[in-house]
Amino acid sequence: MKKVLAINGSARKDGNTAILINTIFEKLNKAGIETEMVQFSGNVIEPCKACWACGGQKNCVHRKDMFREVFDKMKNADGIILGSPVYSANISANMQAFLERAAVVCDMNPGLLKHKAGASVAAARRGGALNAIDSMNHFFLNHEMFVVGSTYWNMAYGQMPGDIQQDEEALSNMSNLAENMIWLLKKIKREE
Ligand SMILES: Cc1cc2nc3c(=O)[nH]c(=O)nc-3n(C[C@H](O)[C@H](O)[C@H](O)COP(=O)(O)O)c2cc1C
């Protein structure tokens, strides 16, 4: 069974970013794809310490936070969804720290995420969503992954938890994104 892991970089558990991810999951589940969402919520992800000790380790050597556990899940997934609220016209600091560390681990151990499918989604009140999506897609594109697209960029608008439910265009775009991810996952056969 194919597996998709979603990482939600919001400080708010079950907020707007989670709603976007769950909208995608609904379709993935109907297609028989296993899903799991990790929410950083109140947890802090520490930034990279630039120690370069991850060579040959296939994970970060620092154990103070949930990074290692989430990165292991990433390695085991066929598809990865990165979701972030827009903070200061970009991704959340937790998502930035996570991707910083994941990028260095992948650079030091090439091929860890090769041929997985990736999609990024962002929840915003008003400005910076495209920037946030681009930041997350840069991670996929730098690690031999395939980026899944939709009929619009994968952003949605809302401020308070649940507001995003009013953004019908965004939700239908998320469903279409799910369909494209299902299509791609059926084609991809990763080497273990
Ligand atoms: C620290 C912080 C910074 C934010 N900066 C922006 C911003 O630059 N642009 C924007 O449109 N919304 C901004 N917002 C609003 C959130 O992106 C918006 O409320 C989003 O729906 C939150 O998603 P969540 O419920 O998943 O946390 C910010 C919110 C916080 C807490």
The ligand as a MOL file (V3000), in Angstrom:
LIG
                    3D

  0  0  0     0  0            999 V3000
M  V30 BEGIN CTAB
M  V30 COUNTS 31 33 0 0 0
M  V30 BEGIN ATOM
M  V30 1 C 3.2760 34.8200 13.2370 0
M  V30 2 C 2.2320 34.9350 12.1600 0
M  V30 3 C 2.5550 35.5910 10.9930 0
M  V30 4 C 1.6300 35.6690 9.9570 0
M  V30 5 N 1.9930 36.2940 8.8000 0
M  V30 6 C 1.1220 36.3170 7.7630 0
M  V30 7 C 1.5190 36.8730 6.4970 0
M  V30 8 O 2.6300 37.3590 6.3070 0
M  V30 9 N 0.6100 36.8400 5.4900 0
M  V30 10 C -0.6460 36.3290 5.6380 0
M  V30 11 O -1.4170 36.3430 4.6880 0
M  V30 12 N -1.0480 35.7760 6.8110 0
M  V30 13 C -0.1870 35.7510 7.8700 0
M  V30 14 N -0.5820 35.1660 9.0600 0
M  V30 15 C -1.9160 34.5550 9.1520 0
M  V30 16 C -1.9230 33.0280 8.9080 0
M  V30 17 O -1.1710 32.6900 7.7670 0
M  V30 18 C -3.3690 32.5400 8.7170 0
M  V30 19 O -4.1250 32.8490 9.8620 0
M  V30 20 C -3.4450 31.0490 8.4190 0
M  V30 21 O -4.7540 30.7240 8.0310 0
M  V30 22 C -3.0510 30.2370 9.6340 0
M  V30 23 O -3.1130 28.8510 9.3300 0
M  V30 24 P -3.1690 27.7430 10.5220 0
M  V30 25 O -4.5770 27.8220 11.0890 0
M  V30 26 O -2.8930 26.4630 9.8690 0
M  V30 27 O -2.1430 28.1440 11.5080 0
M  V30 28 C 0.3400 35.0970 10.1080 0
M  V30 29 C 0.0080 34.4400 11.3200 0
M  V30 30 C 0.9390 34.3610 12.3260 0
M  V30 31 C 0.5890 33.6440 13.6180 0
M  V30 END ATOM
M  V30 BEGIN BOND
M  V30 1 1 1 2
M  V30 2 1 2 3
M  V30 3 2 2 30
M  V30 4 2 3 4
M  V30 5 1 4 5
M  V30 6 1 4 28
M  V30 7 2 5 6
M  V30 8 1 6 7
M  V30 9 1 6 13
M  V30 10 2 7 8
M  V30 11 1 7 9
M  V30 12 1 9 10
M  V30 13 2 10 11
M  V30 14 1 10 12
M  V30 15 2 12 13
M  V30 16 1 13 14
M  V30 17 1 14 15
M  V30 18 1 14 28
M  V30 19 1 15 16
M  V30 20 1 16 17
M  V30 21 1 16 18
M  V30 22 1 18 19
M  V30 23 1 18 20
M  V30 24 1 20 21
M  V30 25 1 20 22
M  V30 26 1 22 23
M  V30 27 1 23 24
M  V30 28 2 24 25
M  V30 29 1 24 26
M  V30 30 1 24 27
M  V30 31 2 28 29
M  V30 32 1 29 30
M  V30 33 1 30 31
M  V30 END BOND
M  V30 END CTAB
M  END
